[in-house]
Amino acid sequence: MSFEERPELSVVVPVYNEAASIVPFLRAMSDQRQVRMELIISDGGSGDDGIAAAQRAGEGLPFPLRVIRGARGRAGQLNRGADAALAPTLLFLHVDSSFPDSLAFRRALDALAAATGSGNTSVAGHFALEFHFDGPPPLPYRFYGAKARLDRPGCTHGDQGFLIGADFFSRVGPFDATLPLMEDTFLAERVRSTGSWLLLPARIRTSPRRFLSEGLLPRQTLNAILSNLAAIGQLGLIEELRRSYVSQHAAQRLKLGPFLAPLKASIAALPHGERVRFWHNTGGFVAGNAWQIPFFIDLLFGGVSDGRGGKFLECHDRWQERLLNNGVARRAATLLVWVWFQVVTLNASWYCRR
């Protein structure tokens, strides 16, 4: 490319056996206007026809399409895509993403430029998330989408799209390839601790396909456990995920037993003092996330707007959080979550034997 043709945005998308999604994704990306972009597909060794189909479709796209190949693993795939990028700004996306606004990328780039224009380059952006249903999204999905727009720890994930300057990414990145998953969440929290997140003035639509194929309750149960383990620095206890986590194309009804039984054994094998700290820290994590209850009530009563809660969340942040930030509340939360975990693991084991 000549200097005038160099892209201002490099879109990086990791894929693995995504033949059913990749061409619709490329078509959705071709709808974007007033932006000079390139699209980098980072393949993790797909065995289907997706890459060939993408290359065939790439001949008619209004932007350059490049395919890079390497070992499977989303973090590594994202990092390789970032290394290959030519633009000064990166956008990390999932292949099941789409945008209802054809100027979404243009608006996002302009918003990020305005936020960093004063010399503060430690800013990254994410889009307002919504789940794609034919009709109105069910209540749980509206809650997840609303929560994803908040600037709170644990609320920013890769399905919202990460828009970040290449220089800033070089400081807070790369994605941690040693993690079995949740590499996006860890990067998001490094951004939050180093700089700040900007809610971009555009919406991103994502597919609920994993929730639908695996089941909303078991998937969210596992997500909650993983979020806790990540927050307290114990994600290594669930090493089984590295061996048994399946890609979207192979996802089916999620059985929690194969994940929770090894986790329970790993916790039991901890030295006594470390095991006590594990449950104490878990109780603190649960108490610290009690804000989600008043936020959900705000959603029910229409008190939620982009990036903000309503009166119930405001009341929690002003008063109730102080009541929960003490030893008694933490011990109570620890006991409740310990009982909950015993019940969940018992039920998961029972279902596995059926």
BASE-763580 format. One record per residue (C-alpha): x, y, z. Coordinates in steps of 0.25 Angstrom, whole numbers. Layout:
REM residues N
PT X Y Z;
...
This chain:
REM residues 354
PT 0 0 0;
PT 4 14 -2;
PT 5 24 9;
PT -9 30 5;
PT -15 16 4;
PT -10 11 18;
PT -21 6 27;
PT -25 14 39;
PT -31 2 45;
PT -27 -13 46;
PT -38 -22 49;
PT -33 -35 56;
PT -42 -47 56;
PT -38 -61 62;
PT -45 -73 56;
PT -45 -88 57;
PT -55 -96 49;
PT -64 -85 46;
PT -69 -88 32;
PT -83 -85 36;
PT -80 -71 41;
PT -68 -66 33;
PT -75 -61 20;
PT -87 -55 27;
PT -76 -47 36;
PT -69 -42 24;
PT -81 -37 17;
PT -85 -30 30;
PT -71 -24 31;
PT -73 -19 16;
PT -84 -10 20;
PT -75 -1 28;
PT -73 12 21;
PT -64 24 22;
PT -52 16 28;
PT -39 11 22;
PT -38 -3 28;
PT -31 -16 26;
PT -37 -29 32;
PT -27 -40 37;
PT -33 -54 40;
PT -24 -61 49;
PT -27 -76 47;
PT -23 -86 58;
PT -22 -98 49;
PT -37 -100 44;
PT -40 -113 37;
PT -53 -108 30;
PT -55 -100 18;
PT -56 -87 25;
PT -43 -81 21;
PT -44 -85 6;
PT -58 -78 6;
PT -53 -66 12;
PT -42 -65 2;
PT -52 -66 -9;
PT -61 -56 -3;
PT -49 -47 -1;
PT -47 -44 -16;
PT -60 -35 -15;
PT -58 -28 -2;
PT -56 -13 -1;
PT -44 -15 8;
PT -31 -23 8;
PT -33 -37 14;
PT -21 -45 20;
PT -21 -59 26;
PT -10 -63 35;
PT -8 -77 41;
PT -3 -82 54;
PT -5 -91 66;
PT -19 -92 72;
PT -22 -83 84;
PT -29 -70 84;
PT -19 -62 91;
PT -8 -66 82;
PT -17 -64 70;
PT -20 -50 74;
PT -6 -47 77;
PT -1 -51 63;
PT -12 -43 57;
PT -7 -31 65;
PT 7 -33 60;
PT 3 -34 46;
PT -6 -21 46;
PT -2 -9 38;
PT -11 1 44;
PT -8 10 56;
PT -22 5 63;
PT -26 -9 65;
PT -40 -15 66;
PT -41 -29 72;
PT -54 -35 69;
PT -61 -49 70;
PT -66 -55 57;
PT -80 -55 61;
PT -81 -40 62;
PT -88 -30 54;
PT -92 -15 54;
PT -106 -9 51;
PT -99 4 48;
PT -91 5 35;
PT -83 17 41;
PT -80 9 54;
PT -65 8 51;
PT -64 23 47;
PT -71 28 59;
PT -63 19 68;
PT -50 24 62;
PT -54 38 64;
PT -58 36 78;
PT -45 29 82;
PT -38 40 75;
PT -45 51 83;
PT -43 44 96;
PT -28 43 93;
PT -26 56 87;
PT -21 63 100;
PT -9 54 100;
PT -15 43 108;
PT -13 31 99;
PT -16 21 110;
PT -31 19 106;
PT -37 8 99;
PT -52 6 94;
PT -62 -4 94;
PT -76 -4 87;
PT -90 -5 94;
PT -93 -19 94;
PT -107 -26 90;
PT -110 -40 87;
PT -116 -43 73;
PT -130 -49 74;
PT -141 -49 63;
PT -150 -42 73;
PT -147 -34 86;
PT -136 -41 94;
PT -140 -49 106;
PT -138 -42 120;
PT -125 -50 124;
PT -119 -45 111;
PT -123 -31 113;
PT -117 -31 126;
PT -104 -36 121;
PT -104 -26 110;
PT -107 -15 120;
PT -96 -19 130;
PT -86 -20 118;
PT -88 -5 116;
PT -83 -2 131;
PT -69 3 134;
PT -67 -7 145;
PT -57 -18 147;
PT -62 -31 141;
PT -72 -25 131;
PT -63 -23 119;
PT -61 -35 110;
PT -56 -38 96;
PT -70 -40 90;
PT -72 -25 92;
PT -60 -22 82;
PT -47 -16 87;
PT -43 -3 80;
PT -29 1 84;
PT -17 8 79;
PT -5 -1 74;
PT 4 7 84;
PT -5 5 96;
PT -7 -9 92;
PT 9 -11 92;
PT 9 -6 107;
PT -3 -14 113;
PT -2 -26 104;
PT -1 -36 98;
PT -12 -45 102;
PT -7 -56 112;
PT -5 -68 104;
PT -3 -76 116;
PT -17 -75 120;
PT -27 -86 116;
PT -37 -76 114;
PT -42 -62 118;
PT -30 -55 112;
PT -39 -44 108;
PT -44 -41 122;
PT -30 -41 127;
PT -26 -31 116;
PT -38 -22 119;
PT -34 -21 134;
PT -20 -17 130;
PT -26 -6 122;
PT -35 -2 133;
PT -23 -2 143;
PT -13 5 134;
PT -23 15 127;
PT -38 15 124;
PT -49 9 116;
PT -58 18 107;
PT -72 13 103;
PT -72 15 88;
PT -84 22 81;
PT -89 10 74;
PT -95 -4 76;
PT -89 -17 74;
PT -98 -29 72;
PT -93 -43 76;
PT -99 -57 75;
PT -105 -64 87;
PT -101 -77 80;
PT -92 -83 91;
PT -103 -80 102;
PT -113 -86 93;
PT -105 -99 90;
PT -99 -101 104;
PT -111 -96 112;
PT -112 -82 119;
PT -112 -87 133;
PT -100 -97 132;
PT -92 -87 124;
PT -94 -75 133;
PT -91 -84 145;
PT -78 -88 139;
PT -75 -73 135;
PT -78 -69 150;
PT -68 -79 155;
PT -58 -75 145;
PT -59 -60 148;
PT -57 -63 163;
PT -45 -72 160;
PT -39 -61 151;
PT -42 -50 161;
PT -35 -57 173;
PT -23 -62 164;
PT -27 -77 164;
PT -31 -80 150;
PT -20 -91 150;
PT -29 -99 159;
PT -38 -102 147;
PT -27 -108 137;
PT -38 -117 132;
PT -43 -106 124;
PT -30 -106 115;
PT -33 -120 111;
PT -48 -120 110;
PT -52 -106 105;
PT -58 -108 92;
PT -59 -98 81;
PT -73 -92 77;
PT -74 -101 65;
PT -74 -113 74;
PT -82 -108 86;
PT -94 -115 91;
PT -101 -117 104;
PT -91 -113 115;
PT -89 -123 126;
PT -83 -117 138;
PT -78 -130 145;
PT -65 -131 137;
PT -61 -117 141;
PT -66 -116 155;
PT -61 -130 160;
PT -47 -127 157;
PT -48 -113 163;
PT -54 -118 176;
PT -43 -128 177;
PT -32 -117 174;
PT -38 -108 185;
PT -39 -120 195;
PT -24 -123 192;
PT -20 -109 196;
PT -13 -107 209;
PT -22 -103 220;
PT -18 -89 221;
PT -18 -87 206;
PT -32 -94 205;
PT -37 -84 216;
PT -32 -72 209;
PT -38 -78 196;
PT -52 -78 202;
PT -50 -65 209;
PT -46 -58 196;
PT -57 -64 189;
PT -67 -59 199;
PT -61 -45 197;
PT -62 -46 182;
PT -77 -50 183;
PT -80 -39 193;
PT -73 -29 184;
PT -82 -33 172;
PT -95 -31 180;
PT -97 -18 172;
PT -103 -27 161;
PT -115 -29 169;
PT -120 -15 170;
PT -115 -13 155;
PT -124 -24 151;
PT -136 -17 158;
PT -132 -4 151;
PT -133 -12 138;
PT -147 -17 142;
PT -152 -3 145;
PT -146 3 133;
PT -135 11 141;
PT -123 7 132;
PT -117 15 121;
PT -104 13 113;
PT -93 12 123;
PT -101 15 135;
PT -110 9 145;
PT -122 15 153;
PT -127 19 167;
PT -125 5 172;
PT -111 4 168;
PT -108 18 172;
PT -113 14 186;
PT -105 2 187;
PT -92 9 183;
PT -95 20 193;
PT -100 12 205;
PT -101 -3 203;
PT -87 -5 199;
PT -82 0 212;
PT -90 -10 219;
PT -85 -21 211;
PT -70 -17 213;
PT -68 -23 226;
PT -63 -36 232;
PT -77 -41 236;
PT -83 -39 222;
PT -71 -46 216;
PT -72 -58 225;
PT -87 -59 222;
PT -84 -58 207;
PT -73 -69 209;
PT -82 -78 216;
PT -93 -76 206;
PT -84 -78 194;
PT -78 -91 200;
PT -92 -97 202;
PT -96 -93 188;
PT -83 -99 182;
PT -86 -112 190;
PT -100 -113 184;
PT -96 -110 170;
PT -85 -120 170;
PT -94 -131 176;
PT -104 -128 165;
PT -94 -128 154;
PT -89 -141 158;
PT -103 -147 159;
PT -106 -142 145;
PT -93 -148 140;
PT -97 -162 145;
PT -111 -162 139;
